[in-house]
Amino acid sequence: MELLHRLRVFLLPTIFGLLLGSWALYRWVSPSFEWLAIAMIPVALLALYDRLQRKHSVMRNYPLLGRMRYLIEALGPELHQYVVESNTSGRPFDRDQRDIMYRRAKDITAVKPFGTEQDVYSEGYGFISHSTDPVPVPEDPGRNARLDVGGSDCTAPYSASVVNASAMSFGALSAHAVLAIGQGAKKGGFAQNTGEGGFSRYHRKAGADIIWQVGTGYFGCRTPDGHFDADRFQENSQVESVKMIELKVSQGAKPGHGGVLPAAKVSAEIAEARGIPQGQDCLSPPGHSAFSTPIEMLEFIARLRELCGGKPVGFKLCIGKPQDFMGICKAMLETGIRPDFVTVDGAEGGTGAAPTEFSDHVGFPLREGLLLVRNALVGIGLKDEIRIAASGKRMAGFELAMASALGADWCNIARGFMFSVGCIQSQSCHTNSCPVGVATQDHHLQRALVVKEKSERVYSFHKNTVEDVSELAGACGLSHPFSFEPHHIYERVNPHEVRRFDQIYEFTQPGQILEGHIPEAMKIYWEDARADRF
């Protein structure tokens, strides 16, 4: 600070001295100093402006130097990401994780020379126990590793890939990104989730299998006042490419939080996809108007299933109050209505924009939320009828295997597919200035994303990710990539001890809750849960 103070005291006199001296040299000694003198004029004026302005205290006391401080601060994220952070220290995704995703998207073998950089003796380090009798990986697992989704009330079940593109709305993503992911999904035989922004023309044009997400704004199936429109839903949901319907109750990055898309961003294309007026603020409420209790929610799901022609209908949520999900389970038992699947989102999930407090401190992380949903469905004897999908920072084989061991039947990936179409984790999704054209509606910036090339990377990322988890399964002696059990996953709980997941967590047995043997950790929530209220 003493140095800065001295610079402040002498900075302005020095600048004006240089200016006058340069001008004198130009005027009386040599015309070659003309440009130096001219260049010093705006510098001096800028320093004077900094000194006199009242908004920024640092620049007022330290003209020019304070401006350099703000410049360095603005460049801080890039400097930290590319210069400061190590291969394993970055967030949300570190350099090694990004490298894996880029390599798989480019169809380059993701190998690691010389050994792991992970500290295998640090608390929280996880690993898989392999078998002495491994099995070979099936041919082309990226296309052939599938599962059937659809319960007893579903008349048009869907054969889904074990890895699908998670919910990403047109509006949050650019048209080029939606097209690239959709075309890659079509080639790879996996599904693309529309996100709550509606079933847009770009989802339709790509031709992939679609999971249409219906959120609180009912975009694409709403009345002018923002309520659910059954006729519009029926019309859009019976499009052949729509394979499943997902009712979004909440999402991990901002559970319980609505949003407003400003009028300036509501273009003609976005207005068309969402069924809203162009050039007006678009409200996405925090909660649904079509139901207000667990029973009403299941009745709404049954209605959606009927309107869409018997296709699988499920719901997505981030666990908040555990008794709310227990109430939905009690409503299933009371009404006999079953969703075809439940998508569990973790608090670590991504979003285009969310309040920091919501991203950092609201909602259950995926591991705890997934375990609670699995234990509840198994405990009431319905897990065999209802599939579970896991969403929330899943990007490579170990994360997928861990989700499988905790009860997931398949995983949805969002940011991994964003990386595959060119995302560089600039974290400018909310600014409409994404430098690689992924999360922007700026047509000039979208030019960077060449759909034909990036769709091939989407296809390769999916293929290689499924092959990765299939190879891990084969190493464990398993023939299906999503057949991991809790005893396959270990975690270091302290520097001297590792424990299996079934030693760390309690897993319910089929029908255990119905028999009255409720695990102590769940008992308080089960007893407080009701089917007639959240």
Sequence and secondary structure as in RCSB ss.txt:
>XXXX:A:sequence
MELLHRLRVFLLPTIFGLLLGSWALYRWVSPSFEWLAIAMIPVALLALYDRLQRKHSVMRNYPLLGRMRYLIEAL
GPELHQYVVESNTSGRPFDRDQRDIMYRRAKDITAVKPFGTEQDVYSEGYGFISHSTDPVPVPEDPGRNARLDVG
GSDCTAPYSASVVNASAMSFGALSAHAVLAIGQGAKKGGFAQNTGEGGFSRYHRKAGADIIWQVGTGYFGCRTPD
GHFDADRFQENSQVESVKMIELKVSQGAKPGHGGVLPAAKVSAEIAEARGIPQGQDCLSPPGHSAFSTPIEMLEF
IARLRELCGGKPVGFKLCIGKPQDFMGICKAMLETGIRPDFVTVDGAEGGTGAAPTEFSDHVGFPLREGLLLVRN
ALVGIGLKDEIRIAASGKRMAGFELAMASALGADWCNIARGFMFSVGCIQSQSCHTNSCPVGVATQDHHLQRALV
VKEKSERVYSFHKNTVEDVSELAGACGLSHPFSFEPHHIYERVNPHEVRRFDQIYEFTQPGQILEGHIPEAMKIY
WEDARADRF
>XXXX:A:secstr
 HHHHHHHHHHHHHHHHHHHHHHHIIIII GGGHHHHHHHHHHHHHHHHHHH SS HHHHHSTTHHHHHHHHHHT
HHHHIIIIIS TTT SSS HHHHHHHHHHHTT     SSS  S TTSTT EEE   SS     SSHHHH EEEE 
 TT SS EEEESEEE    BTTB HHHHHHHHHHHHHHT EEE  TT   HHHHHH  EEEEEE TT TTSB TT
SSB HHHHHHHHTSTTEEEEEEES  TTSTT  EEE GGG  HHHHHHHT  TTS EEE SS SS SSHHHHHHH
HHHHHHHTTS  EEEEEE  SHHHHHHHHHHHHHH    SEEEEE TT   S   HHHHHHSS  HHHHHHHHHH
HHHHTT TTTSEEEEESS  SHHHHHHHHHTT SEEEESHHHHHHTT      GGGT  TTSSS   HHHHTTS 
HHHHHHHHHHHHHHHHHHHHHHHHHTT SSTT   GGGEEEEEETTEEEEHHHHS    TTTTTTT   HHHHHH
HHH BTTB 
